[in-house]
Amino acid sequence: SHLPSSSPLHFLMIRRPPRSTLFPYTTLFRSPSANISGYPSPTTAQHVINDMNGKISAIVDGGECTYGLESTVISFDNFETVRILRPGYITKEQLEKYVETVIIDNAVLKETNPQTVASPGMKYKHYSPKARVIIVKGTLPAFSEYVSHHLEEHTSSLIFDGDAKAFPFPYKTFGDTSEQQGKQLFAKLREFDDEGVKKVFVRCPSTDGFGLAVYNRLIRSAGFDIEEV
């Protein structure tokens, strides 16, 4: 039988994994996520162990998550209109091949009332590490100057791979492409917490294609703390 799950939302969400160690055939099932609500999602079995040790009976290790971010969540306004409630690896452009109209819900990029969210991950602050996350929009020189004026003890930055040679301050990288950034984002945020970092400045990613999902997770991990330079 399937695992029981509960939600304050007034509709049922079905998970359909592309492959499964537990379910070798195409299977639809419902179950709770293997994560602590509000914290960066686990992308490896070790992350789940760190979060859930003593709270669950067993962990099936299917390997590192392929894309690093949660799935795309959609609803149907009507037979021809799909609404993206939470962006994921399946993008707006891909959906437009199959339906006439694809709408990105306002809550994807804007603050919303947590009492009225229509999907998991739409809360004002979510996917958030213990460290304070600040998104800094601007060129690399402008980003570097901003960091230089706000550098404190236990402060670090999350930058693109291509930025590393020209960046003189403590940092981690999370890739240059949206696919690389999505795969690494949550793992890097967790690493900052493991290292005792208290504040993280993040280079703002593209919002094109899968980049929209990366940006969506970042603005919520930062609680919409965004600086333009």
Disulfide bonds with the S-S distance in Angstrom:
none
